Structure formats: C-alpha cells, structure tokens
Amino acid sequence: MGTKDSKAKEYLSDNTRFSEICNYVLFDGEKVIKPENLKECDTTEVLSVFGIDRKQIVKQKWRDLLKGVSVKYTESVYIVLMGIEAQTDVHYSMPVKTMIYDAMNYGEQVNEAKKQHQKNKDYKSSDEFYQGLHLRIG
C-alpha cells in the first residue's frame, strides 16, 4: 500500500467520517449509521481448500477497513459488514478483488454457523447437517 493509500485508510478509519460516507452513499445522507455503533472487525480473510492433488491450498487477503454495525432501517434491524478499499488511483480489477474478499468472508460466516449448529445439535434434516445451515423462511 502506497503512502497516499495509507493516508486514505487512516482518514477513513475515523468512525464519524466512515459513517458519514456510508450514510451519504447508502441512505442519501440520512443518519442511519451512527459512529458510536461501528465496531472494528478483523480485516484478514482466509480461505483453505484442497486442490485436485489433495494438497491444501491456503489464500490469505487483507481488506483496508472492515466495520460491523447493527442498523435499524425501515422497521427492520440489519447486521451489516462494511468494507472499504482505499485507492488513490483507478484500480480496474477492484470489483473482482472485493468480490473475492466478500466470498472469503461469506465462507467464514458459513463455517462459524456450522460450528454453532454442530455444538447446539439443532439440525432438522440431514441436508442441514451436511451443509451446516438452517433453512429459514419468513
């Protein structure tokens, strides 16, 4: 990360600035995300899979910033993870880069849910057992 990008990351690390930017972009400036509700999250994303030859492949990536927040909006409450990649210059592959970060993060969320359900033994079907997730409707 270059000096300019490091300065941008430092600038955006401030919860007030972060919330103002997110509110402007996501909610037309309405103050939905409050600085005091933002929580720093680990920016490390790790993916571990087995390749064709059964050797383990491990990928590790780091986001610039990742914050979690509980948001009450339109009579519902959402738990949201928001990540920012600070780039001074145009980075044409940034959408792909962030999709990889998101996929790795979703994979970790599935693994955590699976661990919790295994601990609680609260599966309702063999599909839920093998996939590690519950089907929620409604």
C-alpha positions in Angstrom: 0.0 0.0 0.0 1.4 3.4 -1.0 1.7 6.4 1.2 -1.3 8.1 -0.3 -3.5 4.9 0.2 -2.2 4.6 3.8 -3.3 8.2 4.5 -6.7 7.5 2.9 -7.0 4.4 5.2 -6.1 6.4 8.2 -8.6 9.1 7.3 -11.4 6.6 6.7 -10.6 4.8 10.0 -12.4 7.5 11.9 -15.9 6.3 12.7 -17.5 9.7 12.1 -16.1 10.0 8.7 -16.8 6.4 7.8 -20.4 6.7 8.9 -20.9 10.0 7.0 -19.6 8.5 3.8 -21.7 5.3 4.2 -24.8 7.4 5.1 -24.3 9.6 2.1 -23.8 6.7 -0.4 -26.4 4.3 1.0 -29.1 6.4 2.6 -29.0 9.8 0.7 -27.4 11.4 3.7 -29.9 10.3 6.3 -28.1 9.5 9.6 -28.9 5.8 9.7 -25.4 4.5 10.6 -24.1 6.1 13.8 -20.4 6.4 14.5 -20.8 5.0 18.1 -22.4 1.8 16.7 -19.5 1.0 14.4 -17.2 -1.9 15.5 -13.8 -2.7 14.0 -13.6 -6.1 12.5 -10.6 -8.3 11.6 -9.6 -7.4 8.0 -8.0 -10.8 7.4 -9.8 -13.1 5.0 -8.5 -16.7 4.8 -9.6 -19.5 2.5 -8.4 -23.0 2.8 -9.3 -25.7 0.3 -8.0 -28.9 -1.1 -6.7 -28.9 -4.7 -7.0 -31.7 -7.3 -4.0 -33.5 -5.9 -5.5 -33.3 -2.3 -2.8 -30.8 -1.3 -4.2 -28.0 0.8 -4.3 -24.5 -0.8 -4.4 -21.5 1.6 -5.2 -18.0 0.4 -5.0 -15.0 2.7 -6.1 -11.5 1.8 -6.4 -8.2 3.8 -9.0 -5.5 3.3 -8.1 -1.9 4.2 -11.1 -1.4 6.6 -13.9 -3.6 7.7 -16.5 -2.5 10.3 -19.7 -4.1 11.6 -22.8 -2.3 12.6 -26.4 -3.0 13.7 -28.7 -0.8 11.7 -32.4 -0.2 12.3 -33.9 0.9 9.0 -37.5 0.7 7.6 -38.8 -1.0 10.8 -36.2 -3.8 10.5 -32.8 -4.4 12.1 -29.9 -5.4 9.9 -26.4 -6.6 10.9 -24.1 -5.2 8.3 -20.4 -5.6 7.5 -19.0 -2.7 5.5 -15.6 -2.8 4.0 -13.6 0.0 2.3 -10.7 -0.3 -0.1 -8.8 3.0 -0.2 -7.4 3.5 -3.7 -5.9 6.8 -4.8 -5.7 5.8 -8.4 -8.2 3.9 -10.6 -7.9 0.1 -10.0 -9.8 -1.6 -12.8 -9.9 -5.0 -11.1 -11.1 -3.7 -7.8 -14.7 -5.1 -8.2 -13.2 -8.6 -8.7 -10.8 -8.1 -5.7 -13.7 -7.1 -3.4 -15.9 -10.0 -4.6 -13.1 -12.3 -3.6 -12.9 -10.7 -0.2 -16.7 -11.0 0.2 -16.7 -14.6 -0.9 -14.0 -15.5 1.6 -15.9 -13.6 4.3 -19.2 -15.4 3.5 -17.4 -18.7 3.6 -16.1 -17.9 7.1 -19.6 -16.9 8.2 -20.9 -20.3 6.9 -18.1 -22.1 8.8 -18.9 -20.3 12.0 -22.7 -21.0 11.6 -21.9 -24.7 11.0 -19.7 -24.9 14.2 -22.5 -23.3 16.2 -25.2 -25.7 14.9 -22.9 -28.7 15.5 -22.4 -27.5 19.0 -26.1 -27.0 19.6 -27.1 -30.1 17.7 -30.1 -28.3 16.3 -30.4 -29.6 12.8 -33.8 -30.5 11.4 -32.7 -32.6 8.4 -29.7 -34.4 7.0 -29.3 -31.6 4.4 -28.9 -29.1 7.2 -26.4 -31.4 8.9 -24.2 -31.8 5.8 -24.5 -28.1 4.7 -24.2 -26.7 8.2 -27.0 -24.2 7.8 -30.7 -24.0 8.6 -33.3 -23.0 6.0 -35.2 -20.0 7.4 -38.4 -19.0 5.7 -40.3 -15.8 6.6 
